[in-house]
Structures are given as C-alpha cells and as structure tokens.
Amino acid sequence: MSPAEQRPKPLSTSERRRQIEESVAVAMDRYKSEGDLMRTKTERLKALREAHQSAMSAEAAEGKTAKAPAKTSARANEKAGVTPPKAVRKTTSAAAKPAADPARKRQPAKV
C-alpha cells in the first residue's frame, strides 16, 4: 500500500456535521445523566439532614438530650464502692531537700 492509500479520505461537509452532532448529543446525554445523579444525591442528603434534625429536636423536646456526665461526689463514690486514687503529697521534709553548699552562701549587698 502506498502512503496515499493509508490516509483516510476527507469527510464531506455533511458527514462532518453529522459526526459533530452525534458527539454533541452523546456529551449532552452524559451531562444530563451526571446532573440527575447529583440532583438525586443532593435530595437524599437533604432528606437525611432533615430527618436527623427532626430526631434531635424530638429528643430535645422529650428531655433526652445528651449532656456531659456530672462529676461524682466522694459520697456517691463511697455508695458505689469505688475508691478514688489517693492524692500524692509533695514532700517538704529536710531529707528530701538537697544539702546546702557552704561555698554558695549569699553575700551581703555592698552599700
């Protein structure tokens, strides 16, 4: 085959117009279907949000809102049989302090 035979024939104006119309129609169909998908997704999410908000308002009306648990008192812990951990006290005894260095005595201020 010669190189002239390998090249496709140029399309006529009407054939080129028909191909363009087909590609535009395919693109429009795809655009419409993607738009429909986004619309249904948006509607579904909106319905879920509204259902959640109505459920939250119904719980609030019934007084079942989730509140932070109150701190338990020592008496409530005693009744429940729970013993809280004992607080660690700081030691201030002389044994805990390092020995003073006699060379580092404070010098009186000169007047």
Residue pairs with C-beta under 8 A, 6 or more apart in sequence:
11 19
59 65
72 80
72 82
74 84
77 83
77 84
